[in-house]
Amino acid sequence: MKLYIAEKPSLGRAIADALPKPHKKHDGYIEVANGDCVSWCIGHLLEQAEPDDYDERFKKWQFEHLPIIPEQWKLKAKTKTRKQLTVLKKLIKQASQLIHAGDPDREGQLLVDQVIEEAKISQAKKQSTQRLLISDLNLSAVKKSLGTMRSNRDFIPLSVSALARSRADWLFGMNLTRAYTLAGQKAGFGNVLSVGRVQTPILGLVVNRDNEIAHFVSKPFYDVLAHLLTADNQPFAAKWIPSKACEPHQDEEGRILNKALAENVASRITKQNAELTALEQKQKKQSAPLPYNLSALQIDAAKAFGMPAQKVLDICQILYERHKLTYPRSDNRYLPKDHHQEASAIFKAIIANGGQSSELVNGADLKKRSKCFNDSKVAAHHAIVPTAKQLKSASLSGDEAKVYQLISRHYLIQFYPDYIYNETKAEITIAGGLFKANAKQDVSLGFKVLMGKSELKDEATLPPLTKGMSLFCEQGEVVEKHTSPPAYFTDATLLAAMTGISRYVKDPQIKKVLKDTDGLGTEATRAGIIELLFKRRFLKREGKSIRATETGLALISVLPQGLASPDLTAKWESSLGDIAQQVMSYQQFLQPLLADLNGFVQLAANCDNNAFARLPKTSPKKRFAKRGGKATFKKSSYKKSSVAS
C-alpha cells in the first residue's frame, strides 16, 4: 500500500481526487480504489518539548538554569491533533511505500519528515520515501506532479535548515523570555516579558517610531515657485531645484532651510526672461498589480476597511475552508499558466457570489494573459484568487464579502488593459537657476476602472510647450512649509514594514539579505505575532494607530540592540539558506548562536534595576505560582513566547 502524507486535509483531498475511484472515506484518511491511502497532517502535529519535559527543575524560572540547552532534543504530540498523529503513525507502519506531500518549502518539508521519524520505521523504508511537490490544487496540475516525483532524500538539507530554525527560535525565545522576565521581577514587575526573534524587532519598530514622534521638532523649510507666462500669455508654475552649492542650506531630504536664500532666489527671477531648456513628453503604461498574497491582501483590507491583520487571515480561512470560494493563504502573487483556462468559470462565480458587478466582469478580456501567469514564479502556493465555486444558498457575512470582493477585483484586473497616461517634464532656466514643472494626463483608465477611477483627469496642467521656447517669469514666490512628524504605525503600515523590513536597516549586507527573504515573519505568522504583542500588552490601539505601551517602551529600552533590531533574523536567514544549499552545517550554525545566547543571558542577569524604571509595578504573587522569588509560570504564560515569534 502506498501512503500519501499531505500537509493539510485540503491538499490530501486534492491528491485523492487525482487517484483511482471509487474512494472510501475513513477517520483521518481516504482509501482509493487500488488500496492506496491518502492521509494528512493538520499543520504541525508535533511541537518542541517544554523545558520541564527535559528536567523537572526547570518548572521554576531561575537564572542559574539559563541558558537551557537540550542535549537530546524532544518533540511531543500536540494535544488538539494527537488523534490524527495516531492515525498517521499506524498507516505509516502499514504502508510499503511512503510519499511525502508536504508543502514545497522549508517548513512543509520538516513538518512531514518529523511525523515519519516519529513513527520509528526501518531505515530502508525511510530511504525509499518519495517526494511529491504540489503548488496548484487543480486536478491537471496534481496529476502532472504525481508523474514527476523525486526521492525524499534530495530534500534532507532543506529539512535540516527548518530544524535548525525551529531549535534556534526555541533556544532564544525560551531562554531570553525567562531571563528578562526574571530581571523585570527583580525590579518589581510581575508579568511575562516575552522575547522572540521576530516579535521583538517588530516591537522595536513601533517603539522607535513612537520615540521619533515624541521627540520630533517641526522646522520650517522653503520652496521657490516661478510664475511663468508663455509668449501668448498662458500661465503655469515651476519649482526651483537647488544646485549643489546650496547643500549647506538643505536638510537630508534636500529641503531649503534658509529663508534668506529662498527670498534672494525669488527676487532674482522676478521680471526675468526664461528659457525652456529641456522637455520630455512620453505616453506611459502601468500594468495592473499582481493578484494578492496574504500580506498584500491584509494591507489593502486594513487601508480600505480598517481590518486588523488577524481578522483578514481568519476570513481568508473561512472563504477557503468553509465556503471554498478562494484558494488558501499564500506568500505568492503568481499563477500557473494552466490556471488561465479556468478564467471563464471563475468570472461566472464572481458574478454569482457578488465579488464584482456583472458589468465589470463582462468588461474583462478573457484572451488577455497578464504577467501573473508564470510557472517559473509559482512556489509552494500560487496567488490568492477566487475559485470557480458558486454559492447556492449560504451568503457571505459583511466582512467576508468585503474581503472576497477585494480578491475578486485583483483577479479581474489581470484581464483589463493597462492604465495609459501622458507625462510631461519641463526644465526651465531663469537667471542661471533650474526650475522644473511636471504634468500628467489620463489617456485610458484601463484596470483603474475597478480601482475606483471613473473619469479621465489631468493631475496638473501645462500649456503647449516646445523645447527652446522663450518664457517670462512674472513673479518669484517663496512658499513656507513645515516638516511634519512620521505617522504612527497602523495595521496596514506595520504589515508593510514587516514585509519591507530592509528599508529600516542601514547595514548594506543585512539590507540585501532581508530584501532577498520575505522580511520579518512569514505570511502565515505575521498577523499572529502582531496579535501576540497586543496580548502581551506591549502594543495598544489608539483609533487606527498602533502604539507601544509603557511596558513595550521599557522592554525595548533595556534590551541590547542585537535583539531589538531585525539584524539577527537577517543573520539567521543567510545561514539557514546556506544549510539548505549544503554550504554550512547544522553545527556551524548552532555554535556561534549559542555563544550569542550566553552573552544575551548574561546581559539580562546583570541588568540594572533602574533600567526597568518605566515598567508598571505589578505584584509577582498574582502571576507566580511560588512565592519568595522562585517563579513558576503556568505553561500558558510562556509557551507562545518560545516559538518562532
N, C-alpha and C positions, 0 to 999 in steps of 0.2 A: 504493500500500500504506500502510495506517495502522500506525503502530508505537506500542504502549502501553509506557511505561517505568515499571515498578514499582520501589519501593524495595528490596523483598526478594523472593526466589523464591516464598514463600508467597502474597504479595499478587498476584504475577504469575499463579500458578495459579488463584487465585480469580477474577481478571479473565477469564482464558481460559475458565473454566467457564461464564461468562455470555455467551460469544460463540459463533458458529455452529460446529457439529460436522460432520464428524469433525476431529480435531486431528492434526497431525504434530509429534512432539517432536524438536527439533534440539538441538545442543550449545549451551546458553545461551539458548534461546528456544523458543517454541511458535508454530507456524503454524496458523491456524484455517481453516475451510472456504472462506471468501471471499478468502483470500490475505493477510489482515491478520496481523500478528505481535505477540506479547507477549513482551517481554524484561524484564530486571530488573538492578538493581544488587545488590550484596551488602553492604549498608551503604555506607560511603564507599569509592568506587573510587579517589578522588584524595585526596591529602593535601598539606599545606603543605610546600614545599621546605625543605631544611635550610640553615643559614647558608652552608656551604661550597659549596652549589649556586649561590649568588649570587657568591661570591668565595672562591678557594682559600685566601686569607689567613685566613679565619675558621675554618679547621680548628684553628688554635691559639687557645686561650682566653686572651685578653689584654684588660686593662681599656681600653687605648687604642682597641679596636674598638667599645666599647659606648657608647651603645646601637646595635645593628644594626637599621637601619630600611630595608627594601627600597624601592627607587624604583619598580620594576615587580614586582608580586607574581607568584610562580611556584607552580604546582601540579605534582605528579608522580604517576605511577601507583603504586598500592600493589603491591608485589611479588606478594603472595598472590592478588590478584584481577586481575592485568594481563590475563589471558586473557579474562575477562568484559568488561573495558573494550574490548578489541579487537573482540569480537562486537558490542557496542552501537554503537561508532563506525561500523562497517560498515553496520549496519542503519539507523542514523540518516541516513546519506548516501543509502541506497537509498529510504527512505520518502518518500512525497509529503505525508504528514500525521503530525505528532508529537503524542502525548498524554502529558503529564507526569502520572504517577500516584504521585508520592512521598507519604509520609505528610503529612497536612494540618496540619503545624506548621512552625515556622521552619527547623529542621534538614532536614526532609524536602523542603522547597521548594528549599533551596540544593543539596542533595546531587544531585538530578537536573538542576537548572539547570547545574551545573558540568560534568556529563557532556555535555550538549547543547552547551555553549560549547566544550568540548574537541574536539568533532567538526568545528568550523570550517565550519559550513554558512552558507547565504546569510541575509541579514537578513530577507528576505521569509519564508523558511521558519521562522525563529525567531519572527517576528511572528505567524504563523498557528498556532503551538503552542497546544493546548488543555490545560486543567487538569481532571483527574479527581480528585475528593475522595472517598475511601472510608474510613470509620471502622468498618465492620462487614463481615466477610468472608462473611456469609451470602449465598446466591445472590440472594435477593429484594432485599437491600439493595444489592448490587453492581449489579444490573440497574437499580435506581432511580437510582443515582449516574451510570451510563452515559448516562442520559437527561437529566441536568442539568449538563453540563459547561460550564465558563466559559473565557474567554481567559486564557492563562498570563500575559499582560501585567498583569492585575489584581493579580498577586502579586509583582511586582518589588520593592515596598518591603519585603515580608516576607523576600525573598531577600537584599536589601541589609543588612537587620538581622542576619541569620545570618552574612553575610560579615564584617560589622563585628565581631561577637562572635568569630569564628574568628581574624581577624587580630589583634585586641586580645589574645586569650589567647596567641597565638604571641609577640607583642612582649613581654608581661610574663613569660611562662614562660621563654622562651629567654634573654632578656637578664638577668633577675634571678637565674635559676639560675646563669648564668655569673658574674655579679657576686659573689654571696655564696659560691659555691664558691671563687673566686679569693681572696676576703677570708679564707675559712677556711684556704686553703692557706698564706697568709702567716703564719698562727698555728700552722702545723704539722699541719693536718687535711687528709688526702689524699683524702677521699671526696666524692662529689657532694652538694651541699646544694641540693636541688631546691626551687624556689619556684613556686607556682601560685595563681591567683586563688581556686580552690576548696579545693585540698588544704591550703594554708597556714592559712586560717581554721579548718578542721576540726582541724588540729594545735593551733592556738591554743586551741580549746575544751577539748581534753584537757589541755593544759599548765595552763590557768587552773584547771581542776577539781583537778588534782594539787596545784597550789600552794595552793589553798584548803584542801584536806585536810591538807597538810603543816603549814600554819600555824594550823590550827583549834585553838581552846582551848575546851573544853567549859565551859558555865556552867550553874549551877542556875537553875531557874525554878519557879514555884509555882502550882498550881491550887487553888481552894477549892471543895469539894463540900458541898452542903446535903443531909443525910439527912432526908427528909421522910416524914410519915405523913398519910394521908387520915383523914377522920372515922371510918371503920370500920377504922382501923389497917393499911391496906395501904401498904407501904413503897415508895419509889423515891428516886432521887437526881437532883439538878440541879446544873449547873455555874455558877459565878459569872461574870458578864460585866462586866468593869471599866468604870467610867464614864470620860468624857473627863478628869475631874480626876486620874485615875490614870496618864495618859500619861507623865509624867516617870519613872514607875517601870516602864515597859514597854520591851521591845525593838521592833525594826521589825516583828515578826510579832505584836505585841500580847501577848506573854507577860509575866507579872508577875515581875520580878527581885528585888523587895524582900520578904524573908521576913517581916519585922515587919508589913508592911501586910497580907499574906495571913493571918497569925495574928490580927491585930486584927479582920479581917472574920469569920473563923471563930468568934472569941469572941463577937462582937456578935450573930450569928444563932443561936447555940446556945440552945435552950429558948425560941424566939420563935415567935409566931404568924406565919403566912404566908398569902398570897392568890394564887390562880391568876388572874392579870390578863389573860392572852391565851391563846387556844387555836386552833390551826389543825389540822383533820383533813381530809385530802384523799386520794382514791384517785388514784394516778398511773399513767401508762403509759410504758413505754420501748420504742421500736421497735428492731428488730434492726439491728446495724451493717451498713453497706453491704458489698457484695462487695469483694474485695481489689483494690487496686492493688499494684504491686510493693513499695513501701516498707512498706505495712501488713502484707503477707504476710511480708516479711523480719523485721519487728519481732516478729510473733506466733511465727514459727518460731524466732527467737532465744530468746524467752521460754519456749516450750514444750519445745524440743529442744536449745537451746544452739547452733544452727546459725549459722555466720558468714554475713554477707550475700552474699558471693560464691558460696558453696555453694548458697544458695537460688536465686540468679539462674541458676546452672548447671543446677540441677534443673528450673527453670521452662522453660529452653530445651529440655531433654530431653523433658519432658512435652509440649511444644508441637511440636517439630520431629520427634522420633523416634517418640513414641507417639501424637501428635495427640489427646491427651486433654484439653488445655486450650487456651484462647486465649493469644496472645502476651503478653509482659510489657507492662505498661501503667501510665500515670500517672493513669488514670481509674477511678472507682469506680461508674460508672453503666452501664446497658444500654439499647439502643434498645427502644422499645415492642414492635416486631415480634418481638423475641427471646423474648418471653413465650410465643409459640406453640411454642417448642422445649422447653418445660419438661418435658413428659411423656417425651419421648425422652431428655432429659438425666437425669431421675430413674432411668430403666432402666439407663442407662450407669453411673451412680453405684453402683447395687447390683451390677451385673456386674463392675465394676472394683474393688470393695472400698473405695469412697470413704466410705460410711457404711452402717450396718446397714439391712436392708430394713424393719425396724420403724420406724426414724427417718424413712426416706424415705417410707414409707406414711403416716406421721403428718402429712406436709405437705399443704397445701391448694392444689391446682393453680389454683383460681379466684382466690386472693389475688394482688394486684398491689401489691408494695411500692413505696416511693418511688424505688427504684433504677431502675425502668423509666421513663426520662425522656429523650426525644430531645434536648431543649434542653441537657442536661448532658453529652452524649456528644461528645467532642472527637476527637483524632487516633485514639485507640483506645478501646474500651469496657473494662469491668472484666475481671479475670482470673476466668473461671468455667469449669466443665467443658464439654466438647463432648458431642455425642451418640454419640461413638465408643465401641464396646465392644471391649475386648481379646479376642482369640481364643485365642492360646496364650501369648504373651510376658507375663510378670508383672513387676510393678514391684519395684525393689530396696527395701530397708527405708526409706531416706531419701526415695526418690521417692514411696513410698506415704504417708509422713507428710505430705509437702507436698500431695499430691493430696487427702488426707483433709481438710486444713485448707481448701483451695479448695472442696471439695465441701460442707463444713459451712457455709461462709459464703454459698454459693449457696442451700442448702436453707433456711436461716433466713429467707430472703426470703419463704418460703411458710408461715411459722409465725406464730401470733398474737403480739401484744405481751406483754411481761412486765408484769404488773399488781401493784401493791403499795399498801398503805395507809401513809401517813406522818402522824405526829402531831408537832406542835411546840407545846410549852407554855412560857409565860413566867410566872415566879413572882416576886413581890415579897416580900422579907424585910428588915425593918428598913431600908427605903429602898433596898436593893440589888436588882439584877436578876439572876435566875438562869434558866437555860434547860435543858429536858430534851427529847430527841428520841427517837422510836421508829419503827421500820419493820417492817412485817409483810407477808410474801408473801401474795398472793391467788391468782395464777395464774402459773405459771412461763413459759408460752409458749415463745418461742425459746430460753430459758435451759436447757431440757432438753438441747439439743445442745451447750451450753457447759459441761456437767459438773454442773449443779444437778439433783439427783434428788428432793428433797423440800422442801415448804414450811417456811420457818423464820421466826422472829422475830429480827431483829438486836439489838433491845433491847426490853424490855417496860415498859409503863406501865399502871397500874391505870386503870379507867374514870374519866375526868376531865370536868369541866364548867367553863366559864368562870365566874369569881367565887367558886368554892368555897373554903372555908376549909381551911387545911392547918396542920400543926405541924412546925417544924424541931427534931428531936430533938438533932441534933449537927452542928456545922460541922467540917469536916476539911480540913487542909492536906495536899496531896499534892506531895511534892518530886520533880521530874523534872530531867533534864539534857539540854541541847541536844546533838544528835549531828551529826557532820560530814556533808556530802553524800556520796553513794555514788560510787565510781569509775564511769566510763562502762563499759557493756557493749555488745555488738553492738546489742542492742535499743534501749538508751537513746541511743547515739550516732547511730543512724539516725533516731530520733525527734527528736533535737536538730537534725539536718541538715534534716529536713522542717519543723520548727517553729523555725527559727533566730531568728525575730523575738523570741522570749522572752528571748534573750541580748543584745538591743540596747536601749539606753536612749533614744537619739535618736528622738522620735516620728515624724519624717518618714521616717527609714530603716526604722523598725519597720513602718510602713504599707506601704512598697514591698516589703519581704520577706514580709509577710503576703499581699500580692496575687500574689506569684510563688510558685514551688514550693520556696522555701528554697535551700539550698546544693546545687549539683549537680542532676542530673536522675535520674529513675527508673533509666535505663539506666547511668548513670555512678557513682552513689554507692558501690556495692559495690566497683567497681574502684579508686576513689580511696582508700577505706579500705585496701584491699589494697596499693596503691602505697605508702602511708605505712608499712605493715609491711615491705614490700620495701626501702624506703629506710632502714629501721632508725630511723625517727622514733617508731614506736609498738611496743609489745610487749604480749604477753598474760601475765597472771598469773591462772591459773584462768579465770573468766569475765570478769575485769576487764581493761579496756584502759587501759594507762598509757603515758605518754611516756617515751622513753629519755633518757639524758643528752644525746644528740645533738639530739633533739627539743626538750628543755627549753632547750638552749643556743641553738638556731636562733631560737626564738621570743623569747628574751631579747635578741637583737641586732637583730631586725627592727623597723622602725618600726611603730607601731600600725596605720597605714593598710593594711599588708599582712597583719597577723595577725588582723584583725577582718573580719566579713562586710560592712562598710560599702562596700567597693569593689564587691562584687557587686551590692549594692542600687543604687548609683550607676549602674553599667553597665546593669542591667536596666531601670531607669527610662528611660535614654537609648535603649536598644535598642527598647523599646516605642514611644518617640516616633518613631524611624526608621520602624518598621512602620506607624505612623499618619500618616507624612509630615509630622510636626511638626518633626522635626530631620533634618538631612542627615548623610551619612556623614562629611564633613569636619568638621562641627560637633561630632561625637562624638570624632573622632580627635585633633584639635588639642590640647584640654586633657589628653587621655590621654597624648600624647607628652610634654607638659610634666611631668606626674606621673612618667612613666617616667624622664626625665632626672634628676629630683630623687632618686628612689629609687636609681638607679645611683650618683649622687654620694655618697649616704649610705653605700652599700656600700664605695665606694672609700676613703672616709675613716674606715672602722670602726677603732676602737682594737683592737689585737691582744688586749688584756685582755678585750674583750667576748666573745672565743671561749675564754676560760679553761676553761669547762666541757666543751668538746669533747674527746672522747678523741683522743689523738695517734696518727696513723697515718702511715705512710711514703707520701709522694706518689709515689715511684718505682713503687709497686705498682699504682697506678691511672693514672698519667700516662704517655703513650707517649713524650713528650720529657722530658729532664731539664733542669736548670738553670732551673726555674721556668716554662718555657713549656709550658703544659698543652695536650695534645691528647687529649681523651677519645674513646673509641670511641663511635660514634653511639648504641649501646645504652645508654650511660651517661647520656645527657641527653635523648634523643629524647622519651621519655614524659613528661619534666618540662615539655615545652614545649606540650603540648596543653591542652585546656580544663580542666585539673585544677590 
